[in-house]
Structures are given as C-alpha cells and as structure tokens.
Amino acid sequence: MKRLLYTSLISTLFITSVALAQEEIPLPLFLGGQVKPIWVSISGISGEALQVLQFDLYVQGFSFTAPDAAQFLLSGRTMAT
C-alpha cells in the first residue's frame, strides 16, 4: 500500500514539474519594417560564396552598404579549390 502511495506521489510531482517546465515565455513580435537593419559591408569574397553569405545575412536582418556607411566590415577571401 505504501509503495502505491509513493509511486502515485512521485508520478504526480513529476507530471507537475514537466507541466511547469513547459510554461510559455512571451517573446516580442517583430513585424516587417519595425526593426532597423544592421548595415554591413563585405569585401574580398566573390561568386557563390558571396551570394550565399549575403542571403544568409539578409534573412537574419542585415543590409548591405558601402564601407564608410556600414556598422560592420566583413572581409575575407575565397579559397580556390
């Protein structure tokens, strides 16, 4: 009888802790145009590597500009295969 009571108590505590761990956390909702882009300039990369990098950064909220107007400067080199 005690074993059943302990098993029920432990199961109840476990289920309660799992339910509390899954509590929703409110996140701010950013709609298009409300967040200013981060301006970057890319140099030294060309071809498909540049296209892929620009697309990935664009999706994350970056925009591209000249080096003198950029917040961040990205430079690199494309390695020959």
Gaussian input, Z-matrix of N, CA and C with variables (Angstrom, degrees):
# hf/3-21g

backbone

0 1
 N
 C     1     B1
 C     2     B2     1     A1
 N     3     B3     2     A2     1     D1
 C     4     B4     3     A3     2     D2
 C     5     B5     4     A4     3     D3
 N     6     B6     5     A5     4     D4
 C     7     B7     6     A6     5     D5
 C     8     B8     7     A7     6     D6
 N     9     B9     8     A8     7     D7
 C    10    B10     9     A9     8     D8
 C    11    B11    10    A10     9     D9
 N    12    B12    11    A11    10    D10
 C    13    B13    12    A12    11    D11
 C    14    B14    13    A13    12    D12
 N    15    B15    14    A14    13    D13
 C    16    B16    15    A15    14    D14
 C    17    B17    16    A16    15    D15
 N    18    B18    17    A17    16    D16
 C    19    B19    18    A18    17    D17
 C    20    B20    19    A19    18    D18
 N    21    B21    20    A20    19    D19
 C    22    B22    21    A21    20    D20
 C    23    B23    22    A22    21    D21
 N    24    B24    23    A23    22    D22
 C    25    B25    24    A24    23    D23
 C    26    B26    25    A25    24    D24
 N    27    B27    26    A26    25    D25
 C    28    B28    27    A27    26    D26
 C    29    B29    28    A28    27    D27
 N    30    B30    29    A29    28    D28
 C    31    B31    30    A30    29    D29
 C    32    B32    31    A31    30    D30
 N    33    B33    32    A32    31    D31
 C    34    B34    33    A33    32    D32
 C    35    B35    34    A34    33    D33
 N    36    B36    35    A35    34    D34
 C    37    B37    36    A36    35    D35
 C    38    B38    37    A37    36    D36
 N    39    B39    38    A38    37    D37
 C    40    B40    39    A39    38    D38
 C    41    B41    40    A40    39    D39
 N    42    B42    41    A41    40    D40
 C    43    B43    42    A42    41    D41
 C    44    B44    43    A43    42    D42
 N    45    B45    44    A44    43    D43
 C    46    B46    45    A45    44    D44
 C    47    B47    46    A46    45    D45
 N    48    B48    47    A47    46    D46
 C    49    B49    48    A48    47    D47
 C    50    B50    49    A49    48    D48
 N    51    B51    50    A50    49    D49
 C    52    B52    51    A51    50    D50
 C    53    B53    52    A52    51    D51
 N    54    B54    53    A53    52    D52
 C    55    B55    54    A54    53    D53
 C    56    B56    55    A55    54    D54
 N    57    B57    56    A56    55    D55
 C    58    B58    57    A57    56    D56
 C    59    B59    58    A58    57    D57
 N    60    B60    59    A59    58    D58
 C    61    B61    60    A60    59    D59
 C    62    B62    61    A61    60    D60
 N    63    B63    62    A62    61    D61
 C    64    B64    63    A63    62    D62
 C    65    B65    64    A64    63    D63
 N    66    B66    65    A65    64    D64
 C    67    B67    66    A66    65    D65
 C    68    B68    67    A67    66    D66
 N    69    B69    68    A68    67    D67
 C    70    B70    69    A69    68    D68
 C    71    B71    70    A70    69    D69
 N    72    B72    71    A71    70    D70
 C    73    B73    72    A72    71    D71
 C    74    B74    73    A73    72    D72
 N    75    B75    74    A74    73    D73
 C    76    B76    75    A75    74    D74
 C    77    B77    76    A76    75    D75
 N    78    B78    77    A77    76    D76
 C    79    B79    78    A78    77    D77
 C    80    B80    79    A79    78    D78
 N    81    B81    80    A80    79    D79
 C    82    B82    81    A81    80    D80
 C    83    B83    82    A82    81    D81
 N    84    B84    83    A83    82    D82
 C    85    B85    84    A84    83    D83
 C    86    B86    85    A85    84    D84
 N    87    B87    86    A86    85    D85
 C    88    B88    87    A87    86    D86
 C    89    B89    88    A88    87    D87
 N    90    B90    89    A89    88    D88
 C    91    B91    90    A90    89    D89
 C    92    B92    91    A91    90    D90
 N    93    B93    92    A92    91    D91
 C    94    B94    93    A93    92    D92
 C    95    B95    94    A94    93    D93
 N    96    B96    95    A95    94    D94
 C    97    B97    96    A96    95    D95
 C    98    B98    97    A97    96    D96
 N    99    B99    98    A98    97    D97
 C   100   B100    99    A99    98    D98
 C   101   B101   100   A100    99    D99
 N   102   B102   101   A101   100   D100
 C   103   B103   102   A102   101   D101
 C   104   B104   103   A103   102   D102
 N   105   B105   104   A104   103   D103
 C   106   B106   105   A105   104   D104
 C   107   B107   106   A106   105   D105
 N   108   B108   107   A107   106   D106
 C   109   B109   108   A108   107   D107
 C   110   B110   109   A109   108   D108
 N   111   B111   110   A110   109   D109
 C   112   B112   111   A111   110   D110
 C   113   B113   112   A112   111   D111
 N   114   B114   113   A113   112   D112
 C   115   B115   114   A114   113   D113
 C   116   B116   115   A115   114   D114
 N   117   B117   116   A116   115   D115
 C   118   B118   117   A117   116   D116
 C   119   B119   118   A118   117   D117
 N   120   B120   119   A119   118   D118
 C   121   B121   120   A120   119   D119
 C   122   B122   121   A121   120   D120
 N   123   B123   122   A122   121   D121
 C   124   B124   123   A123   122   D122
 C   125   B125   124   A124   123   D123
 N   126   B126   125   A125   124   D124
 C   127   B127   126   A126   125   D125
 C   128   B128   127   A127   126   D126
 N   129   B129   128   A128   127   D127
 C   130   B130   129   A129   128   D128
 C   131   B131   130   A130   129   D129
 N   132   B132   131   A131   130   D130
 C   133   B133   132   A132   131   D131
 C   134   B134   133   A133   132   D132
 N   135   B135   134   A134   133   D133
 C   136   B136   135   A135   134   D134
 C   137   B137   136   A136   135   D135
 N   138   B138   137   A137   136   D136
 C   139   B139   138   A138   137   D137
 C   140   B140   139   A139   138   D138
 N   141   B141   140   A140   139   D139
 C   142   B142   141   A141   140   D140
 C   143   B143   142   A142   141   D141
 N   144   B144   143   A143   142   D142
 C   145   B145   144   A144   143   D143
 C   146   B146   145   A145   144   D144
 N   147   B147   146   A146   145   D145
 C   148   B148   147   A147   146   D146
 C   149   B149   148   A148   147   D147
 N   150   B150   149   A149   148   D148
 C   151   B151   150   A150   149   D149
 C   152   B152   151   A151   150   D150
 N   153   B153   152   A152   151   D151
 C   154   B154   153   A153   152   D152
 C   155   B155   154   A154   153   D153
 N   156   B156   155   A155   154   D154
 C   157   B157   156   A156   155   D155
 C   158   B158   157   A157   156   D156
 N   159   B159   158   A158   157   D157
 C   160   B160   159   A159   158   D158
 C   161   B161   160   A160   159   D159
 N   162   B162   161   A161   160   D160
 C   163   B163   162   A162   161   D161
 C   164   B164   163   A163   162   D162
 N   165   B165   164   A164   163   D163
 C   166   B166   165   A165   164   D164
 C   167   B167   166   A166   165   D165
 N   168   B168   167   A167   166   D166
 C   169   B169   168   A168   167   D167
 C   170   B170   169   A169   168   D168
 N   171   B171   170   A170   169   D169
 C   172   B172   171   A171   170   D170
 C   173   B173   172   A172   171   D171
 N   174   B174   173   A173   172   D172
 C   175   B175   174   A174   173   D173
 C   176   B176   175   A175   174   D174
 N   177   B177   176   A176   175   D175
 C   178   B178   177   A177   176   D176
 C   179   B179   178   A178   177   D177
 N   180   B180   179   A179   178   D178
 C   181   B181   180   A180   179   D179
 C   182   B182   181   A181   180   D180
 N   183   B183   182   A182   181   D181
 C   184   B184   183   A183   182   D182
 C   185   B185   184   A184   183   D183
 N   186   B186   185   A185   184   D184
 C   187   B187   186   A186   185   D185
 C   188   B188   187   A187   186   D186
 N   189   B189   188   A188   187   D187
 C   190   B190   189   A189   188   D188
 C   191   B191   190   A190   189   D189
 N   192   B192   191   A191   190   D190
 C   193   B193   192   A192   191   D191
 C   194   B194   193   A193   192   D192
 N   195   B195   194   A194   193   D193
 C   196   B196   195   A195   194   D194
 C   197   B197   196   A196   195   D195
 N   198   B198   197   A197   196   D196
 C   199   B199   198   A198   197   D197
 C   200   B200   199   A199   198   D198
 N   201   B201   200   A200   199   D199
 C   202   B202   201   A201   200   D200
 C   203   B203   202   A202   201   D201
 N   204   B204   203   A203   202   D202
 C   205   B205   204   A204   203   D203
 C   206   B206   205   A205   204   D204
 N   207   B207   206   A206   205   D205
 C   208   B208   207   A207   206   D206
 C   209   B209   208   A208   207   D207
 N   210   B210   209   A209   208   D208
 C   211   B211   210   A210   209   D209
 C   212   B212   211   A211   210   D210
 N   213   B213   212   A212   211   D211
 C   214   B214   213   A213   212   D212
 C   215   B215   214   A214   213   D213
 N   216   B216   215   A215   214   D214
 C   217   B217   216   A216   215   D215
 C   218   B218   217   A217   216   D216
 N   219   B219   218   A218   217   D217
 C   220   B220   219   A219   218   D218
 C   221   B221   220   A220   219   D219
 N   222   B222   221   A221   220   D220
 C   223   B223   222   A222   221   D221
 C   224   B224   223   A223   222   D222
 N   225   B225   224   A224   223   D223
 C   226   B226   225   A225   224   D224
 C   227   B227   226   A226   225   D225
 N   228   B228   227   A227   226   D226
 C   229   B229   228   A228   227   D227
 C   230   B230   229   A229   228   D228
 N   231   B231   230   A230   229   D229
 C   232   B232   231   A231   230   D230
 C   233   B233   232   A232   231   D231
 N   234   B234   233   A233   232   D232
 C   235   B235   234   A234   233   D233
 C   236   B236   235   A235   234   D234
 N   237   B237   236   A236   235   D235
 C   238   B238   237   A237   236   D236
 C   239   B239   238   A238   237   D237
 N   240   B240   239   A239   238   D238
 C   241   B241   240   A240   239   D239
 C   242   B242   241   A241   240   D240

   B1=1.4416
   B2=1.5263
   B3=1.3518
   B4=1.4592
   B5=1.5296
   B6=1.3041
   B7=1.4610
   B8=1.5310
   B9=1.3052
   B10=1.4518
   B11=1.5277
   B12=1.3168
   B13=1.4582
   B14=1.5337
   B15=1.3164
   B16=1.4649
   B17=1.5314
   B18=1.3134
   B19=1.4615
   B20=1.5259
   B21=1.3196
   B22=1.4677
   B23=1.5153
   B24=1.3246
   B25=1.4598
   B26=1.5270
   B27=1.2990
   B28=1.4651
   B29=1.5276
   B30=1.3220
   B31=1.4681
   B32=1.5212
   B33=1.3232
   B34=1.4639
   B35=1.5202
   B36=1.3131
   B37=1.4618
   B38=1.5248
   B39=1.3169
   B40=1.4626
   B41=1.5262
   B42=1.3151
   B43=1.4677
   B44=1.5219
   B45=1.3244
   B46=1.4651
   B47=1.5215
   B48=1.3210
   B49=1.4633
   B50=1.5239
   B51=1.3233
   B52=1.4607
   B53=1.5225
   B54=1.3046
   B55=1.4649
   B56=1.5250
   B57=1.3217
   B58=1.4608
   B59=1.5242
   B60=1.3188
   B61=1.4573
   B62=1.5218
   B63=1.3253
   B64=1.4496
   B65=1.5239
   B66=1.3147
   B67=1.4539
   B68=1.5215
   B69=1.3236
   B70=1.4517
   B71=1.5186
   B72=1.3013
   B73=1.4574
   B74=1.5197
   B75=1.3269
   B76=1.4717
   B77=1.5223
   B78=1.3063
   B79=1.4540
   B80=1.5179
   B81=1.3257
   B82=1.4597
   B83=1.5286
   B84=1.3045
   B85=1.4521
   B86=1.5181
   B87=1.3159
   B88=1.4505
   B89=1.5196
   B90=1.3049
   B91=1.4542
   B92=1.5151
   B93=1.3054
   B94=1.4526
   B95=1.5204
   B96=1.3206
   B97=1.4475
   B98=1.5150
   B99=1.3026
   B100=1.4511
   B101=1.5246
   B102=1.3028
   B103=1.4552
   B104=1.5212
   B105=1.3252
   B106=1.4670
   B107=1.5256
   B108=1.3203
   B109=1.4684
   B110=1.5254
   B111=1.3059
   B112=1.4555
   B113=1.5212
   B114=1.3188
   B115=1.4635
   B116=1.5191
   B117=1.3284
   B118=1.4600
   B119=1.5208
   B120=1.3234
   B121=1.4527
   B122=1.5243
   B123=1.3232
   B124=1.4667
   B125=1.5159
   B126=1.3247
   B127=1.4629
   B128=1.5193
   B129=1.3151
   B130=1.4517
   B131=1.5173
   B132=1.3080
   B133=1.4593
   B134=1.5261
   B135=1.3127
   B136=1.4637
   B137=1.5210
   B138=1.3039
   B139=1.4588
   B140=1.5152
   B141=1.3215
   B142=1.4567
   B143=1.5259
   B144=1.3219
   B145=1.4688
   B146=1.5227
   B147=1.3356
   B148=1.4636
   B149=1.5234
   B150=1.3185
   B151=1.4698
   B152=1.5252
   B153=1.3145
   B154=1.4634
   B155=1.5252
   B156=1.3232
   B157=1.4597
   B158=1.5247
   B159=1.3230
   B160=1.4627
   B161=1.5250
   B162=1.3109
   B163=1.4626
   B164=1.5188
   B165=1.3333
   B166=1.4631
   B167=1.5255
   B168=1.3124
   B169=1.4618
   B170=1.5268
   B171=1.3214
   B172=1.4609
   B173=1.5334
   B174=1.3207
   B175=1.4549
   B176=1.5332
   B177=1.3169
   B178=1.4616
   B179=1.5263
   B180=1.3344
   B181=1.4521
   B182=1.5152
   B183=1.3193
   B184=1.4554
   B185=1.5286
   B186=1.3203
   B187=1.4633
   B188=1.5135
   B189=1.3234
   B190=1.4592
   B191=1.5134
   B192=1.3266
   B193=1.4511
   B194=1.5275
   B195=1.3240
   B196=1.4696
   B197=1.5371
   B198=1.3259
   B199=1.4676
   B200=1.5289
   B201=1.3270
   B202=1.4655
   B203=1.5281
   B204=1.3426
   B205=1.4594
   B206=1.5320
   B207=1.3258
   B208=1.4649
   B209=1.5256
   B210=1.3356
   B211=1.4528
   B212=1.5297
   B213=1.3226
   B214=1.4617
   B215=1.5217
   B216=1.3241
   B217=1.4618
   B218=1.5383
   B219=1.3130
   B220=1.4635
   B221=1.5096
   B222=1.3224
   B223=1.4612
   B224=1.5142
   B225=1.2892
   B226=1.4590
   B227=1.4905
   B228=1.3025
   B229=1.4539
   B230=1.5196
   B231=1.2985
   B232=1.4512
   B233=1.5102
   B234=1.3122
   B235=1.4472
   B236=1.5287
   B237=1.2978
   B238=1.4728
   B239=1.5185
   B240=1.3126
   B241=1.4747
   B242=1.5067
   A1=110.96
   A2=115.98
   A3=119.77
   A4=110.73
   A5=115.13
   A6=119.50
   A7=110.76
   A8=118.05
   A9=123.08
   A10=110.58
   A11=116.83
   A12=121.37
   A13=110.76
   A14=117.31
   A15=121.08
   A16=111.53
   A17=116.69
   A18=121.04
   A19=110.31
   A20=116.79
   A21=120.25
   A22=111.45
   A23=116.72
   A24=121.07
   A25=111.27
   A26=117.75
   A27=121.98
   A28=110.30
   A29=117.39
   A30=120.65
   A31=111.37
   A32=116.73
   A33=120.95
   A34=110.95
   A35=117.55
   A36=121.09
   A37=111.37
   A38=117.02
   A39=121.14
   A40=110.83
   A41=117.13
   A42=120.86
   A43=110.39
   A44=117.60
   A45=121.36
   A46=110.85
   A47=117.53
   A48=120.11
   A49=111.09
   A50=117.93
   A51=120.99
   A52=110.01
   A53=117.89
   A54=121.43
   A55=110.84
   A56=117.89
   A57=120.96
   A58=111.59
   A59=116.82
   A60=120.68
   A61=111.50
   A62=118.21
   A63=121.80
   A64=112.06
   A65=116.85
   A66=121.12
   A67=110.01
   A68=117.02
   A69=120.88
   A70=110.94
   A71=115.82
   A72=122.47
   A73=106.99
   A74=118.05
   A75=119.04
   A76=111.17
   A77=115.99
   A78=121.96
   A79=108.60
   A80=117.13
   A81=118.01
   A82=110.13
   A83=116.27
   A84=122.04
   A85=108.94
   A86=116.63
   A87=121.48
   A88=108.52
   A89=116.02
   A90=120.91
   A91=108.87
   A92=116.74
   A93=121.46
   A94=113.28
   A95=116.18
   A96=121.64
   A97=115.05
   A98=118.84
   A99=120.16
   A100=112.73
   A101=117.62
   A102=121.65
   A103=108.01
   A104=115.97
   A105=119.43
   A106=109.73
   A107=117.65
   A108=119.95
   A109=110.92
   A110=115.99
   A111=122.83
   A112=106.23
   A113=116.73
   A114=121.64
   A115=110.48
   A116=116.55
   A117=122.94
   A118=109.84
   A119=114.42
   A120=121.73
   A121=107.87
   A122=116.53
   A123=121.72
   A124=108.93
   A125=116.24
   A126=120.75
   A127=109.87
   A128=115.44
   A129=121.21
   A130=115.05
   A131=118.26
   A132=122.11
   A133=107.35
   A134=116.99
   A135=119.32
   A136=110.32
   A137=114.99
   A138=121.48
   A139=113.75
   A140=114.16
   A141=120.66
   A142=111.82
   A143=117.76
   A144=120.63
   A145=110.52
   A146=117.11
   A147=121.36
   A148=110.65
   A149=117.02
   A150=120.58
   A151=111.25
   A152=117.27
   A153=121.41
   A154=110.14
   A155=117.47
   A156=121.77
   A157=111.27
   A158=117.24
   A159=120.66
   A160=110.99
   A161=117.65
   A162=119.89
   A163=110.95
   A164=117.51
   A165=121.23
   A166=111.29
   A167=117.01
   A168=120.44
   A169=111.42
   A170=117.48
   A171=121.57
   A172=110.52
   A173=116.69
   A174=121.22
   A175=110.43
   A176=117.12
   A177=121.50
   A178=113.41
   A179=118.42
   A180=120.59
   A181=115.46
   A182=117.65
   A183=121.13
   A184=109.64
   A185=116.23
   A186=122.57
   A187=107.77
   A188=116.73
   A189=121.03
   A190=110.55
   A191=115.29
   A192=121.58
   A193=109.27
   A194=115.64
   A195=121.55
   A196=109.74
   A197=116.95
   A198=119.91
   A199=114.92
   A200=117.96
   A201=119.13
   A202=113.03
   A203=119.09
   A204=122.04
   A205=112.56
   A206=117.52
   A207=121.40
   A208=112.14
   A209=114.96
   A210=120.75
   A211=110.41
   A212=116.39
   A213=122.26
   A214=109.68
   A215=116.33
   A216=122.72
   A217=107.73
   A218=116.57
   A219=121.86
   A220=107.64
   A221=116.10
   A222=119.20
   A223=108.34
   A224=114.54
   A225=119.69
   A226=110.46
   A227=114.16
   A228=118.87
   A229=108.23
   A230=115.38
   A231=121.25
   A232=107.57
   A233=117.14
   A234=121.66
   A235=109.60
   A236=116.85
   A237=121.86
   A238=109.44
   A239=116.18
   A240=119.21
   A241=110.76
   D1=-42.93
   D2=179.07
   D3=-64.91
   D4=-36.41
   D5=-179.80
   D6=-62.92
   D7=-41.96
   D8=177.90
   D9=-64.70
   D10=-40.99
   D11=178.49
   D12=-63.60
   D13=-46.42
   D14=179.13
   D15=-64.03
   D16=-41.22
   D17=178.95
   D18=-63.31
   D19=-42.98
   D20=178.23
   D21=-64.54
   D22=-42.61
   D23=179.97
   D24=-63.70
   D25=-45.30
   D26=179.64
   D27=-65.04
   D28=-41.69
   D29=178.31
   D30=-62.49
   D31=-42.12
   D32=178.83
   D33=-63.44
   D34=-44.19
   D35=178.88
   D36=-64.20
   D37=-40.52
   D38=179.64
   D39=-64.23
   D40=-46.63
   D41=-179.40
   D42=-63.62
   D43=-39.94
   D44=178.59
   D45=-64.63
   D46=-42.12
   D47=-179.29
   D48=-67.26
   D49=-36.06
   D50=177.04
   D51=-66.46
   D52=-41.53
   D53=179.48
   D54=-64.61
   D55=-38.85
   D56=178.56
   D57=-69.94
   D58=-33.72
   D59=-179.52
   D60=-69.18
   D61=-20.50
   D62=-177.78
   D63=-98.66
   D64=20.30
   D65=178.59
   D66=-63.69
   D67=138.11
   D68=-179.01
   D69=-72.34
   D70=140.05
   D71=176.78
   D72=-109.99
   D73=119.21
   D74=-179.51
   D75=-68.85
   D76=132.53
   D77=178.28
   D78=-116.32
   D79=145.84
   D80=178.01
   D81=-66.10
   D82=140.94
   D83=-179.11
   D84=-99.16
   D85=118.57
   D86=179.37
   D87=-102.80
   D88=115.68
   D89=177.59
   D90=-95.05
   D91=155.12
   D92=-177.67
   D93=-49.58
   D94=132.76
   D95=176.28
   D96=88.20
   D97=-6.73
   D98=-178.85
   D99=-92.37
   D100=-16.45
   D101=-179.22
   D102=-110.02
   D103=128.35
   D104=179.62
   D105=-71.95
   D106=140.75
   D107=178.92
   D108=-72.13
   D109=157.54
   D110=173.86
   D111=-95.38
   D112=120.98
   D113=-174.42
   D114=-86.32
   D115=125.96
   D116=179.08
   D117=-129.16
   D118=157.34
   D119=173.82
   D120=-125.66
   D121=133.77
   D122=-178.69
   D123=-115.64
   D124=131.80
   D125=176.42
   D126=-138.52
   D127=154.02
   D128=175.96
   D129=82.89
   D130=1.91
   D131=178.77
   D132=-122.77
   D133=138.90
   D134=-177.98
   D135=-142.15
   D136=174.47
   D137=174.53
   D138=69.74
   D139=-145.77
   D140=-176.34
   D141=-65.32
   D142=-33.78
   D143=178.16
   D144=-61.01
   D145=-41.60
   D146=178.32
   D147=-66.02
   D148=-43.32
   D149=-179.75
   D150=-61.71
   D151=-44.22
   D152=-179.67
   D153=-65.87
   D154=-44.76
   D155=179.48
   D156=-62.23
   D157=-44.49
   D158=179.56
   D159=-63.98
   D160=-41.67
   D161=178.88
   D162=-63.28
   D163=-46.90
   D164=-179.81
   D165=-60.63
   D166=-43.32
   D167=179.58
   D168=-68.52
   D169=-38.68
   D170=178.75
   D171=-60.96
   D172=-43.05
   D173=179.62
   D174=-62.32
   D175=-32.78
   D176=-179.14
   D177=-84.73
   D178=-1.98
   D179=174.82
   D180=106.18
   D181=15.05
   D182=178.62
   D183=-95.09
   D184=151.15
   D185=172.26
   D186=-127.08
   D187=163.64
   D188=-171.22
   D189=-115.55
   D190=140.93
   D191=-177.04
   D192=-151.24
   D193=-178.66
   D194=177.78
   D195=-71.03
   D196=156.01
   D197=-177.54
   D198=-57.15
   D199=-34.47
   D200=-177.13
   D201=-74.53
   D202=-15.86
   D203=-179.94
   D204=-107.79
   D205=0.22
   D206=-174.67
   D207=-84.76
   D208=149.32
   D209=172.89
   D210=-80.71
   D211=-31.48
   D212=179.87
   D213=-133.59
   D214=142.49
   D215=176.87
   D216=-110.55
   D217=123.66
   D218=176.42
   D219=-110.57
   D220=126.10
   D221=178.64
   D222=-134.72
   D223=152.55
   D224=-179.19
   D225=-173.13
   D226=-163.29
   D227=177.54
   D228=-148.12
   D229=144.44
   D230=177.67
   D231=-86.00
   D232=126.68
   D233=-177.75
   D234=-85.80
   D235=134.07
   D236=178.57
   D237=-74.83
   D238=142.75
   D239=179.39
   D240=-101.87

